[in-house]
Amino acid sequence: MGVNYPIALGVLAAALAFLLVSSTALPNFLRMAGSSDKLPEEQPEDFRYYQIYAAENGTTHFTLCRMHGFDLKSYSSKPQFVRSDFGGEVSKLVFTELAVGLEQDLHSCPEVQFVVTLSGSWYVKTSDGTKHVFKPGDVLFQDNTKDSPASDQPQHYSGVVGDKPCQQMIVQLSRKPETNNPNPF
């Protein structure tokens, strides 16, 4: 059975919108919801996501990114800021649970993907030694796949943090991996 791409994109958009509303964006949204005539004037400022990117030599690095390139358009009803182009089609939507105590040795991600932490916590340690713990609501974009154009395969470590499993939603894209491209969105 194939992936229903319109539904998968809708799920991704709804999940990202719900999970990434910041403390500054929520009051602005609520003010907008109370006004039927006033349209928002500025792009979202604090739509954060993390990225693992590969250098040309294959070393992986973290960066904290701010998403940009939103379009103001009707999506569900009234106009809102929407970003749906990520340089490739959704190829797979996966829900997964990482078991307590899971530790993964150095590896590449299976595909170019977004990982949304739904519950629990997990960490990623890049090959440059930087470690970040992801909590519910955090979004990670990674394109350090085995098909990377880097001279060495870009890899990272990962594992569960704490005494609860970590549940994730993963959205894989049919996008070619790149090197030296922090903050692509």
N, C-alpha and C positions, 0 to 999 in steps of 0.2 A: 504494500500500500504506500503510495507516494505522499509527500508532504503537501498540504494545502497551503500554498505560499501566501495568499491574501490573509488567511486566518493566522498563519505564523507571524506575518509582519504586524498584524493587528495586536497579537499577544505581546510581541516585542515592544511595540510602541506603547501599549498600555502599561506593561511592566516597567519600562524605563521611565515613563512619565510619573508613575506612582512612586517608584523607588528613589528617583533622583530629585524630587522636589525639595529644595533647600529651605532653611528657615527664613531666608530673604525672599524666595520666590513664592512661598505659600501665601503670605499676606498680600502680595501683589495680585496673585491669582484670585484670592477671595474678594479683593476690591473690584477686580474686573468682573467677577461673577455677579456682583451686586449692580453693576451698571450695564444696561442693555445697549447703550449707544456708544460708549467709549471703547475704542480698540487699543490694544497695547501698542506702544510706539518703539520700544527697544527690544533687541534680541535678549534672550535669557543670558544673564551674566555669570551665573554660578552653577552651570550644568556640568558637574565634575565627573570624570572617569579616570581610571588609572590605565597605564599602558606599559606592557613589556615590549621593548623594541630591540632589534639586533643591530649592532654596528657591522660594518663591512667585514670585520675579522671574525664575527660570530659571537662576540661578547654581548650578553644581554644586560639591559638597563631598565630601570623604572623611570617613569615620569608621571606627574600629576597633570592632567589635561583639563581644559575647559572647552566643551563642545561649542561649536559655532556653525553657521550656515543654515539656520532655521528659516523656514518660510512661514509667513503668516497666512493661514488659510483655514477654511472650514474643514474640520476633521470629523467630529462627531455631531456638532451642532453649530455653536458659535465659533468665530475665528479664534485660532490659537496657534502658537508656534509649534511647528512640526519639522522634524528632520527624519527622512526615510531613505536617503541615498547614502550608502556606506561603501560604494565601489564594487558591489557584487550582490548577487541574489542570495537570499537565505537558502542554504542547501540542506540544513538539518536543524531541528529544534530538539534539545535533549534536556530532560530533568534527571538529576543524579543526586545520590546521597553518599557522601564520603564518611566512612566509618571512623569512630573514635580510635585514635592511635595510628591512623593511616599516615605513613611517611613514604613519599615517592622520591626515588633517586633521580639524578640528573636526567631530564627528558625534554623533548620538544612537545609543543601542543599538537594535537592531531590535525587540526585545520585552523585557518584564520577564524577567530571567534571572539565573541563577547561572552564573559562569564558574569552572571549576576548572582551574588550571594543572597539567598533567601532566608536562611536561618543557620545558626551556629557560626563558627569562625574557622578560617583556614589561612595558611601563610603561603607566600611564594618568596623564594630567595633566588635572585638572579645570579648569573655567573660572575658579575662584578662584586658580589658579596652583599648587596643591598637586600634587606628582608622587609617585607610588608605584610601585616596581618589584615585580612579582609573580614569585615563584619556585615551583618544584614544591611542591604541597601547599597553596598559598594558594587561598582561595576568595573570590570577589567577587560581591556581590549588587548589581544595578543596575536601576533603574526609570526612568532618564532617557530615556524614549522620545519619539518625535515626538508621541505622543498624551498627553503629560504635561499636567496641568491648570495648569502654570506659565504665567505671562504671556508669557514668551519661551521658545523651544525650548531645553531643557537639553542641553548638549553637552559633549564631552570630546575630547582627543587621545589617541592610543595608538600603540604601535609595539613592535617587537622590540628586545630588549637583547642585545648580545653577538653571537657568531659562530655560533650554533646556532639552528635554527628553534624556534619555541615551539608545543608541542602543547597543545590545550585540549579539555575537555569542557564543553559549554554545555547547560544545562537551562533551556528557556524555559517560562514559566508563563502561564496564562490569567488573569492578575491585573491589575487596573487600576493604572496608575502613580499615585503620590502625591507630594505636596510636603511638606517639613518633617517627615519621618518617619524620623529616624535610629534605627537598631537596631529594626526592626520584628519581629524574631524573637527 
